[in-house]
Amino acid sequence: MMCRKWSRVFKPTRKKLVITDEYFQRVTQALVMCLRQHEETITQEGTGLAGMRQRDLIQWYVAQQNEKNNYSSMEEAATEVSKLKAIIEI
């Protein structure tokens, strides 16, 4: 019985993700651009399917933003990854 009380007290809280319409539009445009470039490259080379793994797409976006010094902390980058996953899964 004490275990139940203990787990309720220390249950981790999840932060609510806020995705503005402007952010959503900007990110989706960038992701679509990356996917189209990837598809074009694959089509020209004639190698395999044109798809791309979600993690590769997320890594590409985060790397692009990191080059622009858009993250001041690892927490910001982690939050961005969570937002990207949410956008991709919509």
N, C-alpha and C positions, 0 to 999 in steps of 0.2 A: 504494500500500500504506500509506503514512503517513496518507492521508486516512481510511482505515478505523479505524486506531488512534485518530486524533484524534476522530472522531465517537463512538467508544465511551467515551472518557474524559469528554467533555463532554456526554453525553446528558442532557437535563433529566429530573429525577426527578419523578414525579407523587405528590402527597400522597394518601394513602388517605382517602376520605371516610367519616366515621363518622356514621351516622344512627340515633339511638336510636328505640325504639318510641314513646316519649312524643312526641318531636319529629315523627316521621312522622305520628302521629295528629293532633297540633295543626295541622300544616301542611296536611294533607289536608282537615281540617274547614274551615279558613279558605279554601282554594282552592275547595272545593265550595260554600261560602256565596257566594263571589264569582261563581262560574259561575251559580248559581241566581238571584242578583239580576240578573245580566246577561241571563239567559234571560227572566226575568219582564219586564224593561224592554223587551226586543226584542219579546216577545209582545204587550205592551200597546200598543206603538207600531205593531206590524204591519210592521216594517221588517226585511227580510232574514232571515238564518239566525241561530240562537241561539248558535252557536259563538263561541269566543274564541281568538285567537292565543296560543300559548305565551308569547311574549315579553311580550305585554300582561298576561297573568296573572302572570308573574314580576315585571314592573315594578310592578304593583298591590301584590303582597305585600311587595316590598322597600320601596316607598313607605310602606306601613302600618307596617312595622317601624321605618323611619327616623323617622317621626313620633313613635314611642315612644322614640326615642334608644337603640335596641337595638344599634347599631353604634358601636364605638369607633374603627374604622379602615376604610379602603377594602378592606383585605385580608379583614376579617370579612364585609363585604358581598359581595365576590367569592366567598368560600367558600359563603355562603348561596345565591348564585345557582347555583353548581355543585350544591349539594344539591337545590335546587328542580328543576333540570333532571333530575337523577337520579330524583327522586320522580315527576315528570310522565311520564317515559319508562318507568316500571315497568309 
